[in-house]
Every structure is written in C-alpha cells, then in structure tokens.
C-alpha cells in the first residue's frame, strides 16, 4: 500500500515507501485507488516492480572499468532501453548506461577515472549502488542498500618459490608492499557460476587459479592445471598478477615472474648449428643449380 496525494480531479500521485515484492516474468501488480482508505476502484492498470538481488563482482579497482553483472527481477520491461546504473550518493554520483540481458540479468560498467574520491581514500571506499528505468522525475532508483567497493590495486613485491614443476600442484606465496597491500575480500556465493569472482592469481598463458588471503602483505596462490604434459614444456617463465575481485588483474602493479619447469628437452646448441649448416647448404645448392641452368640456356643459344 502506498500514500496518495490528490493533485486535481483527474490525477492522483502515489508514493511507494515500502519495499515492493519482486515478481516473476509475466506477472504484474494491480494498481488501484481508494479515496476513503477501503473502497478500491476498479482498475485495468498494473505495474512491474524491479529490484536488485545481487551484483558480481561487487568491487573493482579505481581507474578501471569493470563489467558488473546485476541479478534481480523486472529488468525486461518497456523502458529497458533507458536502463542505467548509479554509483554514489545524491550529492556525488555517476550514472552509466545499463545493458539488459533478460528479465533477471543486466550488465553495467563501473566508472573509471571520473569519480571524485576523498583525498584520504587510499585503499577501499564503498559507494551506494542503484538502478533505474524511468525518468528522474519519478525518483526511480532502487533503494536496496547495495554498495560497490572501489579499491586501489595491490603492488606485488616478492614471490616464493620462483620455480615450480609442470604437472604438480604447487603453493606459491606472494607478498605486496605496505603502501599498496592486500585485504580480506568478501567470499563469493557458492556455485560454479560465481567461482570467477573470488581472489585469484594469474600465471601468464597458463591461466588463473584460486588464492587465499593470509594477511595484508601476503596471499597464498595455487598453480593452475596446465593442459600440456610435462614432456611438452622444457622451461618457460610467465608473469604473475593478482585480481582481488577475480576479474581485474593488476598488470600495471606487478613485475613478478614464475618459471615452470617440465621434462621436455629444449633445442641444444648442436641442433641449432646443424640446422643452420643444412639451411646454408640448401641455399648454396639452389644458387649452383640456377647458375648451371643459366649457363646451359646460354650454350644452346
């Protein structure tokens, strides 16, 4: 039930202060009016409420745009083209466009470098998050208490061990600087579709794997499952990066590397020398053949 204000003989403005229930696709809420609090008028009008149930990831690095998946209901409505996401308070906010996927999912990108943060915000700041479809005239933004955390990327300092074996699961300890540390991220919900949003380490082309927070300067990474067998890799060094939200890796804040050692044999110096000699002999043979062919043609003429 909502409060109503009679504007004129033909118009009533209703203000919904209570949280409306989210309903499934194809359903709607009947809208009617009573002037005496109990005699409800016949009505053919209805409304489709929309709201947020969850968002993934619920945080992202300052200075980068993160794709945020919003889960809820009521997104696939007649105003879906006007969908937008709002980051911040009424005094300080940024609005970005939303891309509706279906009735229960939409995507928006977090603002990158245009959000004004307090001067002392050095690590994490949480800002209110909401969505809307109608014009601002109707106060359309949701008010569910969701917040989006904006953080500064950790700067990696050391990794141990620096060498691991291909085909064997290994623990790798990573440290950060005191000035740009790690922090305890919120665990994602259980389920295969949410696994990508946890704390992760990425080992170059070999892929990513889950990580565990230890303290603000140390995390524990697991090496990923590599598709190649140990015999297919001799020695390969790859970059190591970390994503606090499982998505945005700190490529610009890490120069660490890890070397993967397999049982494959690299090319020896003798193989390289022999290959070079064979190639050179082949080139000489082609030149001699062309020179002889040219001499034969000249003799026949």
N, C-alpha and C positions, 0 to 999 in steps of 0.2 A: 504494500500500500504506500502511496506517495502523497505528499502535500500538494494541494491545488490552489491556484490563485485565479480568480475571475478577472480577466483583462477587459472584456467587453461582452456584449450579449451573444457573440459568436465564438469567443475564444477563451480557453482555459489553459493556463500553464501549469504543468505538473512537474514537481521536483522530487526526484528519487534520492533519498538519503540513505536508505538501507541497501545492503548488498543483494542484488538480484541473482537468482539461481541460474547457472549455465545449463542450457538445454541442448539436446542432440539435434543434428541436422534434420531439417524438415519440420521441426516443431517451432512454436512461437508462443508468446504470452499475450493473452487477450487484454486489450486496453479499453476501459470504460470509465465513466464518471458518475459520481453521486453528489448532488447538491445538499443533501441532508444527512450525509455520512452512512446511509444504509440502503437507499433506493437507487440501485445501479441501472443506468440507462442501457438500452440495447445497443450493441456495437458490432461493427464488422472490422474494426481496426485491431491490429496486433503489432507487436514489436519483437525484435530478435536481439536479446542481450548478447554482448560479447565480453570476454574477460580472459585473463591470463592464469594459467595453472602452473607453468614453469618456464624457464629460459635456460638455454645451453649454448655456449658457456655463459655463466653469469658474471664474468670478469674478462678484462682484456688490457693489453699494455697501452700506456699513454703514447700518443704519436702514431698509432697503427689503427687501421680499420678492421674490425673483427666481424665476421658473419655470425649473427646471433639467431638461433632457432627459437622461436616463441611457440609454446604449446598451450592451447586453450580451446575455446569454442566460440562460434559465431563469427568467424572471420570471412567466410564465403557469403557476403551479403551484397546488396545492390550498390553499396558505396565502397566496395573493395579497392577500386582504383584510387580512392582518397586515403587509403590506409597510411599511417605514419607512426613513428616511434618517437617518444620524447625522453630525453636524458636531462635530469637536473630538477631544480626547484622552480617555483613560479617566478622568482627573481633572476635566476641564472640558469638557462636551459638551452638545449639544442634539439631541433626536430629534424628527423631524417625520414626518407620515404620507406615504406614497407612493401614487401613483395609477398602477396598472399599465395600460398601453395595450395591449400584446401581449407575446409571449414575449421580444421583444428591445428593448422600449422602456417606460420608466416616467418619471413626472414627479413631482418634489417641489419644495416651495418653501423657499428659504433662510430661516433665522430673521431677523427684522427687528431689534428693539431689545433682545432679551433675552440676547444673547450677551455675556459679560463679556470685554472685551479688555484687554490690558495697558495701563497708563497711558501709556506712551511709544509706543503704536502709533498713529502719525499718518497713515500713508499706506496701506500694504498689510500684511496678515498672512495667512498660509496655514494652514489647519486641515485635519487629516485628514478624509477623507470615506469613508463606507462605507454599505452597505445590508444589510438582514436581513429574514427572513420568520418564522423560528422564534422561540420564546421565548428570553429572555436566558439561561436556564438552560443552553442548549446552545452558548453562545458563537457565535452565528450570524452575526456581522457579517463582511463581506468584509475582506480584508487585502491589497488590491492596490496600495497606495501612492498612490491618487488623493488630490488635495488641492483644496480650494476656497479661492480667494483673496477676502478681504474688504477693500474699499478705501473711502477717503473720496472723494467726488465732487470733481473739479477745479472751481475757481471761475473763470469766464471774466472777462477784463478788457477786451480790445480785439479788434476785428475790422477787417480791411482787405482789399479795399475795402468800403465800406459800401453801394455801389450796384453792381448787376450788370444785364446786359441779358437779357431773356427770350428764349429760343431759342438762346442761345450758352453753351457750356460755359465756366465761369469758375473760376479758382483763388481761394480765399478763405483768408487767413491769420488764425488765431485764436490769441490769447495768453491765458495764465492767470496767476494770481498766484503769487508764490514760495511762499507759505504753503500753497496748495492746487494743486499742479502736475499736469501730465500725467505719464505714464510709458509705457515701451515695452510694449505688450500682446503676448501670445503670439499669433502668426498662427494663424487657424483652419485646419482642414484644407481641402484643395481640394475643390470640389464646390459645386453650386448650393444644396444644402440647408444648407450651412454659411456662406454668404456673410453672413447676417444677424448673425453673431456677431463680426464684426470692428469696428474703430474706426470710428465714424460721426458725421456731423454731420446735424442735422435743421433744415430751413428751414421752420418752421411748416407750413401746409397744403400746401406744395409738395412735402413729403416729405423723405426722407433720402438720403444719398449717402456713399460711402466717404471716409475721411480717412487721412492719412499722418502718422505721428509724426515730428517733426523734432528736438525736444529737450524738456526737461521744462517749458518755458514756451511752446512753440509747436507747433501742428499745421497741416497744410495740408488744407483741405476742398475738395471739388469740388461745384459746384452740381448739383442733381438735374435729371433730364429732366422738364420740365413738359409736361403734356398739352395745356394751352391754347396756342393760337398767340399770337405777339406782338401781333397785332391785337386780341385779346380782353382784353388787360390794358393799362391805362394806367400806373399806378404803384401798387404795393402793398408795404407794409412788414410783414415777418413776423419772429417771434422766432427766434433761433439757439441751439440747445442741442447738447450733445455726449454720446455714450454710449461709454464706454470698452470695454464688453462688447457693443456693438451693440444692446442691448435697453433698458437703464435710462438714460434721458436725465436730465441734471442741470437740470431745470426750476427748482429752487429755488436754483440757484447761477449763474444767468445772467440778465442783463437786456439782453443784446445784441440788436440787430435788424439786418436786412439788407433793403434796398429793391430790389425787382425792377422794372425799367423796361421797359415794352413800347411798341408803336407805336399802341395804342388811344387814342382820344380820350375824355377824361373829360367830364362834363357841364359846359358853360360856364355862366356866370352868367346869360346871356340866356335859355338854355334853361330854367333854374330859374325865372326871373322870368316868362317866358311861360307856363310850366306852372301857376304859382301864379295868374296872372290868369285863365287859362281855367277853372281849378277854381272860382275865386271867381265868375265869370260864370255857371257852371253852377249853383252854389248859389242865386244871385240869381234865375235863371230858374225854378228849381223853386219857390222861395218865391212868386214872382209868379203862377205857374200855380195853386198851391194857393189863394192869396188870391182869384184870379179865379173859381176853381171854387166856393169857398165863397160868394162874392157872388152867383153865378148861381143856386145852390141856394136861397139866401135870397130872391131875387126871385121865383122860381117858387112858393115857399110863400106 
